[in-house]
Amino acid sequence: MISLYHHGDTVFHKCPAGVKLLALVALCTGVFVFESIWSVTVALVLVLCLYPLARLPLKSVLDQLRPMMILLLILFLAQGLINTWSMAVFISVRFAALILAAGFVTLTSRTSDMISALETLLRPFSRWLAVEKISLALSLAIRFIPVIAGVTREVKEAQRVRGLERSLFAVAMPVIIRTLKMGTHIAEALDARSFDSNDRKGKND
């Protein structure tokens, strides 16, 4: 399992992943319930203060925001043109706080611990939810993010030799095909191990 976990021995690293996930849910709820620029600004400042307290480098903060900067910029411009610029600032600050909060939980929690915590939180709903399947789906999704990124890099390098690296179609199609093939292989492997056998048995009965 590939993780963004940053090793440390602070109280935040030692805090159970389930507690941090619940705190993240509470924060997300709070910034949407209290709709004022001051509330989201306070939330953003508090989240930013957590990073040095957890002894996380400034680079970690930038790494969390860098992939989302374009999205935040588009969101800011769209809200500014459609509504008001004060609303654009409010929306951008809100999402920056949410992104950094989620990043903080990821950086201070091992992926395996987060998956286990989610299983525990969902266990009371096992009558209606397939907890094991949800856990497996999350694990595969997290695992596939770097895999697909690697496939994309390989395709880009191959198409660069052919002079097609600027063609979206020439890059996207091989990536999609290879991703679908990997998904098929994984599905066949799960089927061979009878992962869904209990559900099938229940349906047959």
NORSUL-V711142 format. One record per residue. N is the residue number from 0. PHI is phi in whole degrees, -180 to 180 (NA if undefined). OMEGA is omega in whole degrees, -180 to 180 (none if undefined). Layout:
n/phi/omega
N/PHI/OMEGA
N/PHI/OMEGA
//
This chain:
n/phi/omega
0/NA/179
1/-88/-175
2/-135/174
3/-94/-176
4/-57/178
5/-106/-174
6/-60/178
7/-171/-180
8/-124/179
9/-79/180
10/-64/180
11/-72/178
12/-70/-177
13/-83/-180
14/-65/-180
15/-56/-179
16/-61/179
17/-62/178
18/-64/180
19/-67/178
20/-66/178
21/-66/177
22/-65/178
23/-65/178
24/-62/179
25/-63/179
26/-65/179
27/-59/179
28/-65/-178
29/-63/-177
30/-71/176
31/-94/178
32/-78/-179
33/-91/-174
34/-92/174
35/-139/-178
36/-63/-179
37/-70/-179
38/-65/-179
39/-72/177
40/-67/177
41/-62/179
42/-61/180
43/-64/180
44/-64/179
45/-62/179
46/-64/179
47/-63/179
48/-69/-180
49/-67/-177
50/-62/177
51/-67/178
52/-64/177
53/-89/180
54/58/176
55/-93/-178
56/-66/178
57/-58/179
58/-59/180
59/-65/178
60/-63/-179
61/-65/179
62/-65/179
63/-73/-176
64/-88/-174
65/-55/-180
66/-64/-176
67/-101/-175
68/-61/-180
69/-64/179
70/-63/179
71/-64/179
72/-65/178
73/-62/179
74/-63/180
75/-63/-179
76/-66/-179
77/-64/180
78/-67/179
79/-65/-179
80/-80/-177
81/-84/-178
82/-107/178
83/-133/-179
84/-71/176
85/-67/175
86/-66/178
87/-63/178
88/-64/-179
89/-60/-179
90/-64/-178
91/-66/179
92/-65/179
93/-60/-178
94/-70/176
95/-63/178
96/-63/-180
97/-66/-179
98/-64/-179
99/-68/178
100/-65/178
101/-63/178
102/-64/179
103/-63/178
104/-62/-180
105/-66/-177
106/-73/-178
107/-107/-179
108/-133/174
109/-70/-179
110/-59/-180
111/-62/179
112/-68/179
113/-67/178
114/-64/179
115/-64/179
116/-65/178
117/-64/177
118/-61/180
119/-65/-179
120/-67/-178
121/-88/-175
122/-55/179
123/-63/-179
124/-102/-176
125/-64/178
126/-67/-178
127/-109/-177
128/-118/174
129/-87/-173
130/-59/-179
131/-62/-180
132/-69/178
133/-63/178
134/-61/179
135/-64/-180
136/-62/179
137/-65/179
138/-61/-180
139/-67/180
140/-63/179
141/-64/-179
142/-68/-175
143/-79/-180
144/-57/178
145/-69/179
146/-65/180
147/-66/177
148/-62/178
149/-66/178
150/-62/180
151/-63/178
152/-63/180
153/-63/180
154/-65/179
155/-62/179
156/-65/179
157/-66/-179
158/-75/177
159/-65/177
160/-63/-180
161/-89/-179
162/76/-176
163/-116/-175
164/-67/180
165/-90/180
166/-88/180
167/-62/-180
168/-64/-178
169/-66/179
170/-91/-173
171/-69/-175
172/-62/178
173/-62/179
174/-64/180
175/-63/-179
176/-64/180
177/-66/179
178/-66/178
179/-64/178
180/-64/178
181/-63/178
182/-63/178
183/-64/179
184/-63/179
185/-67/178
186/-61/178
187/-66/179
188/-65/178
189/-65/179
190/-66/179
191/-65/179
192/-92/176
193/57/-179
194/-62/-177
195/-101/-173
196/-65/-179
197/-64/179
198/-65/-180
199/-65/-180
200/-65/-180
201/-65/-180
202/-69/-179
203/-67/179
204/-70/none
//
